[in-house]
Amino acid sequence: MNKEKLFYTIGEVAEELHLEQHVLRFWEGQFHQIKPTKRKGRRLYDRKCIEAIKKVKHMLYDKGYTIKGVQKEFGNDIRVTKNLLQELTDLRDYLTSKINNEESNEQA
């Protein structure tokens, strides 16, 4: 895929990834990560969508996952991301409190 383009048509994506266009349209309904922009009735895929499509293709075709299995893995990805975000938030709060305590001790 050309690094300079921001969006790719369904035909370009299908050709590049060796998939049929109807498969891409079907996957849109199955995976919320694949949401192309629609302009004048045309589907335009950005790099993020294309990466999600590659991941789905790999899991279905190479690893032998079912649609439900891939959906579950994507759900796990979301939970892992939320947990990581919470841990980072907790760490930030802890470090902020430590910094504030040290500044208070220095002023005293």
N, C-alpha and C positions, 0 to 999 in steps of 0.2 A: 504494500500500500504506500502511496505517495505521502511522504511526511508533510508536504506543504498544504495539502487539502484538509479542510476542516470537516467536510461531510462527503459521504460516498452514497451513491444510489444503491438500491437493492440489487440491481444487476451487477454492479461492480463488486459488491460484497460477496454475492453468490458465486461469481466467477472466481474471485481471488481465493475463497475458502472451499471451493469445490462442493457447493451445496446448491440445491434447487431453491428458487425463490419462494415456492410455496412452503418449504421447510422453515425458512426465516420468518414468514408470516405466521406460521403455526407457533413457532417458539416465542413470538411476541406475546401471545396469549398465555403461554405457560410460565414464562420467567419475567418477573417485573424488572429485572436488570436490563432487559432488551426492550428499550423504548425509543425507537427512532423518532426524530422530528418529522412532522408531516407538513409539507408545503405544497399547496395546490394539488393535493391528492398523491403526492410522491413521497415515498419514505426516504429519509436521509439519515444515514448512520454516522455517528461520531466515533472517535477512537475508543471511547469507553464502552459503547455498545458493541463494537467489533471485538474488543477483548473479552467481553462477556460471552459473545457468540463462540469465540474460539474455545473458551473454557467449557461451555456446554457441549460443543462438538467433541472435544477431547474426552469428556466424562462419558458421554453417550456412546461414541463410536470406538474409542480406544480402551477405556476402562470398563465398559459394559454396564454402566449405570442405567437404571430406568429413569423415565421422566420424574417420577416421584422421588427417586433417590437423589437426583440432581437438585430438585427443589428443596429437599431436606438439607443437603450440603450448603446450598445458598443460604438457607435459614440459619444453619450453624455459623456460617461466616458472619451473618448479621449479629448473632448473639456474641460471638467472639469479639467482634468490633465494639459492641456496646460494653462488654466487660472490660476490654482494654481501655476504652475511653473513661470508664469509671475509675479504674486503677490510676490512670494518668491524672485525672481530676483530684483524686485523693492525695496523690503524691505532690501535686502542685500546692494544694491547701496545706499539707504538712510542711513543705519547704517554706511557704510564705509565712506560716506561723513561727517557724524557727528563725527566719530572718527578722521578723518583727520583734521577737523576744530578745535577740542579740542587740538590735538597735535600742531597745528599751534599757537593757543592762548597760550599754555603753553611755547612755545619757545620764544614768543615775550615779 
